[in-house]
Amino acid sequence: MFVALEPRRLYRQVAEQIRVLIETGELKPGSRLPPERELAERFAVSRPTVREALIVLEVEGHIQIRMGSGVYISSRPRQALGVLPNDDTEGPLEILQARCLIESGIAEEAARLVTPASIARIDAILERMEQSLNDASVALVCDRDFHTAIADIIGNSALKHFAGLIYDSRMSPYFKKLASYFEGPHTWKLALEEHRIIRDAIAAGDPAAAREAMRRHLTLAQKRFSESFGEEPTRED
């Protein structure tokens, strides 16, 4: 029924295999998919890869994810407006991995070039973020401002533009759908606490500490977005 896959944009391949099984009627409307761990074993991929594939299928309308219950085949599959099955958009976790690599280096260099004015700017952003933990749209703007303000310390407009561009990749339908399950006041509070550690390392002019603080922040963000949908106990892959 399921076939192990070669390592190339795996979550897309997983989504395509499940989509074919739905469209051919092998997976019936209303039926429940196997748990994440079982799907990961059958496809020979990680559980985060399975989750990204399921998000694609939900955005397309093929499945319904019911937190704490499982994943079910939709009774009336539909394709979401503007989302095509062959869309090769980067997955949410792929974006976070890229940000981790790039922004760790940016934070390291920012710690070498930091000024009192740049720290004052970051402090103002963090203060706004603290006041907006219950407002996801404002918290998201503050989060973006924080990361681009760090890039701005370096004084390279191309680098700042690139940092903003890769951050804005999270505006894809897939990232938004994943965030709708795992993002909230609690996760924004955690992000704020991690931002403050990054801020302190940069303010101290400690490149190594700034790099590690940013790496840890984006690694933890990736972990938060990799949680189970709740139909089984979460364990490490």
C-alpha positions as CSV (number, residue, x, y, z in Angstrom):
1,M,0.0,0.0,0.0
2,F,2.8,2.4,1.0
3,V,6.2,2.6,-0.6
4,A,9.5,3.8,0.9
5,L,10.8,7.0,-0.7
6,E,14.0,8.5,-1.9
7,P,15.3,11.6,-0.1
8,R,14.1,14.5,-2.3
9,R,11.6,17.0,-0.8
10,L,10.3,14.0,1.0
11,Y,7.2,15.6,2.5
12,R,5.9,16.3,-1.0
13,Q,6.4,12.7,-2.0
14,V,4.6,11.5,1.0
15,A,1.7,13.8,0.4
16,E,1.5,12.7,-3.3
17,Q,1.4,9.0,-2.4
18,I,-1.4,9.6,0.2
19,R,-3.2,11.9,-2.3
20,V,-3.2,9.2,-5.0
21,L,-4.6,6.6,-2.5
22,I,-7.4,9.0,-1.6
23,E,-8.2,9.9,-5.2
24,T,-8.3,6.3,-6.3
25,G,-10.6,5.4,-3.5
26,E,-8.1,3.1,-1.7
27,L,-8.5,5.4,1.3
28,K,-12.2,5.9,1.9
29,P,-13.9,9.2,3.0
30,G,-14.3,9.3,6.8
31,S,-11.6,6.6,7.4
32,R,-8.7,7.4,9.7
33,L,-5.1,7.3,8.6
34,P,-2.6,5.3,10.6
35,P,-0.8,7.1,13.4
36,E,2.2,9.3,12.6
37,R,4.7,6.8,13.8
38,E,3.3,4.1,11.7
39,L,3.2,6.3,8.6
40,A,6.8,7.4,9.2
41,E,7.9,3.7,9.4
42,R,6.0,2.7,6.3
43,F,7.4,5.6,4.2
44,A,10.9,5.3,5.9
45,V,10.9,9.0,6.8
46,S,10.9,11.1,10.0
47,R,7.7,12.0,11.8
48,P,8.2,15.8,11.1
49,T,8.2,14.9,7.4
50,V,4.9,13.1,7.8
51,R,3.5,16.1,9.6
52,E,4.5,18.4,6.8
53,A,2.9,16.1,4.3
54,L,-0.4,16.0,6.3
55,I,-0.4,19.8,6.5
56,V,-0.2,19.9,2.7
57,L,-3.1,17.5,2.3
58,E,-5.2,19.4,4.8
59,V,-4.6,22.8,3.0
60,E,-5.7,21.0,-0.2
61,G,-8.8,19.8,1.6
62,H,-8.1,16.0,1.3
63,I,-7.9,15.4,5.0
64,Q,-9.0,16.7,8.4
65,I,-6.7,16.9,11.3
66,R,-8.5,16.5,14.6
67,M,-6.2,17.3,17.5
68,G,-6.2,14.5,20.1
69,S,-8.1,12.2,17.8
70,G,-6.3,11.6,14.6
71,V,-6.3,12.4,10.8
72,Y,-9.3,11.5,8.7
73,I,-10.0,11.5,5.0
74,S,-12.4,14.3,4.1
75,S,-15.8,13.3,2.9
76,R,-15.7,15.9,0.1
77,P,-12.1,16.4,-1.0
78,R,-11.4,19.8,-2.5
79,Q,-8.3,21.7,-3.6
80,A,-7.7,24.9,-1.7
81,L,-7.8,28.1,-3.8
82,G,-4.3,29.0,-5.1
83,V,-2.7,25.8,-3.8
84,L,-1.6,23.3,-6.5
85,P,-0.6,19.6,-5.8
86,N,2.7,20.2,-7.7
87,D,3.5,23.4,-5.8
88,D,7.1,22.9,-4.7
89,T,7.1,25.5,-1.8
90,E,9.6,24.8,0.9
91,G,8.2,23.1,4.0
92,P,7.8,24.9,7.3
93,L,10.5,22.9,9.0
94,E,12.8,23.3,6.0
95,I,12.5,27.0,6.4
96,L,13.3,26.9,10.1
97,Q,16.4,24.8,9.4
98,A,17.6,27.3,6.9
99,R,16.9,30.2,9.3
100,C,18.8,28.4,12.0
101,L,22.0,28.1,9.9
102,I,21.8,31.7,8.5
103,E,20.6,33.7,11.5
104,S,23.1,32.1,13.9
105,G,25.9,33.6,11.8
106,I,24.0,36.9,11.6
107,A,23.7,37.0,15.4
108,E,27.4,36.2,15.8
109,E,28.5,39.1,13.6
110,A,25.9,41.4,15.1
111,A,27.6,40.9,18.5
112,R,30.8,42.2,17.0
113,L,29.2,45.4,15.7
114,V,26.5,46.2,18.2
115,T,25.9,49.8,19.3
116,P,23.8,51.2,22.2
117,A,21.3,52.5,19.6
118,S,20.8,49.1,18.1
119,I,20.2,47.5,21.5
120,A,17.7,50.3,22.4
121,R,15.8,49.5,19.2
122,I,15.7,45.8,20.1
123,D,14.6,46.5,23.6
124,A,11.6,48.6,22.2
125,I,10.7,45.6,20.0
126,L,10.8,43.2,22.9
127,E,8.7,45.5,25.0
128,R,6.0,45.6,22.3
129,M,6.2,41.9,21.9
130,E,5.7,41.3,25.6
131,Q,2.5,43.4,25.5
132,S,1.2,41.5,22.5
133,L,1.5,37.8,23.5
134,N,-2.2,37.3,23.2
135,D,-2.4,39.0,19.8
136,A,-0.8,36.6,17.3
137,S,-0.8,39.1,14.4
138,V,1.1,41.8,16.4
139,A,3.4,39.2,18.1
140,L,4.3,37.9,14.6
141,V,5.2,41.5,13.4
142,C,7.4,42.0,16.6
143,D,9.0,38.6,16.0
144,R,10.0,39.6,12.4
145,D,11.1,43.1,13.6
146,F,13.4,41.4,16.2
147,H,15.1,39.2,13.7
148,T,15.5,41.8,11.0
149,A,16.8,44.4,13.6
150,I,19.6,42.0,14.4
151,A,20.5,41.7,10.8
152,D,20.3,45.5,10.5
153,I,23.1,45.8,13.0
154,I,25.6,44.5,10.5
155,G,24.7,47.4,8.1
156,N,24.4,45.2,5.0
157,S,21.1,46.0,3.2
158,A,21.3,42.8,1.1
159,L,21.6,40.7,4.2
160,K,18.8,42.5,6.0
161,H,16.6,42.0,2.9
162,F,17.5,38.3,2.7
163,A,16.7,37.9,6.5
164,G,13.3,39.4,5.9
165,L,12.7,37.4,2.8
166,I,13.4,34.0,4.4
167,Y,11.3,35.1,7.5
168,D,8.4,35.9,5.2
169,S,8.5,32.4,3.8
170,R,6.4,31.5,6.8
171,M,3.5,33.3,5.2
172,S,2.9,30.3,3.0
173,P,-0.5,28.5,3.5
174,Y,1.4,25.4,4.8
175,F,3.3,27.3,7.5
176,K,0.1,29.2,8.5
177,K,-1.8,26.0,8.9
178,L,0.9,24.3,10.9
179,A,1.1,27.4,13.1
180,S,-2.6,27.3,13.7
181,Y,-2.1,24.1,15.7
182,F,1.0,24.9,17.6
183,E,1.4,28.6,18.0
184,G,-0.3,30.6,20.8
185,P,0.4,32.9,23.8
186,H,2.5,30.2,25.5
187,T,4.8,29.6,22.5
188,W,5.1,33.4,22.0
189,K,6.1,33.8,25.6
190,L,8.8,31.1,25.2
191,A,10.0,32.9,22.0
192,L,10.2,36.2,23.9
193,E,12.3,34.6,26.7
194,E,14.6,33.1,24.0
195,H,14.8,36.5,22.3
196,R,16.0,38.1,25.5
197,I,18.8,35.6,25.8
198,I,19.9,36.5,22.3
199,R,19.6,40.2,23.1
200,D,21.8,39.9,26.2
201,A,24.5,38.0,24.3
202,I,24.6,40.6,21.5
203,A,24.6,43.5,24.0
204,A,27.5,41.8,25.8
205,G,29.5,41.7,22.6
206,D,29.8,37.9,22.9
207,P,29.8,36.5,19.3
208,A,29.9,32.8,20.4
209,A,27.1,33.2,23.0
210,A,25.0,35.2,20.5
211,R,25.4,32.5,17.8
212,E,24.5,29.7,20.3
213,A,21.5,31.6,21.6
214,M,20.1,32.1,18.1
215,R,20.8,28.5,17.2
216,R,19.0,27.3,20.3
217,H,16.0,29.6,19.7
218,L,15.4,28.4,16.2
219,T,16.0,24.8,17.1
220,L,13.4,25.0,19.8
221,A,11.1,26.8,17.4
222,Q,11.5,23.9,15.0
223,K,10.8,21.5,17.9
224,R,7.6,23.3,18.8
225,F,6.3,23.0,15.3
226,S,7.2,19.3,15.2
227,E,4.9,18.2,18.0
228,S,2.5,15.4,17.5
229,F,-1.1,16.2,16.4
230,G,-2.1,14.4,19.6
231,E,-3.5,11.0,18.6
232,E,-0.6,9.2,20.3
233,P,2.1,10.0,22.9
234,T,4.9,12.1,21.6
235,R,8.2,10.4,21.5
236,E,11.5,11.2,19.8
237,D,12.1,9.7,16.3
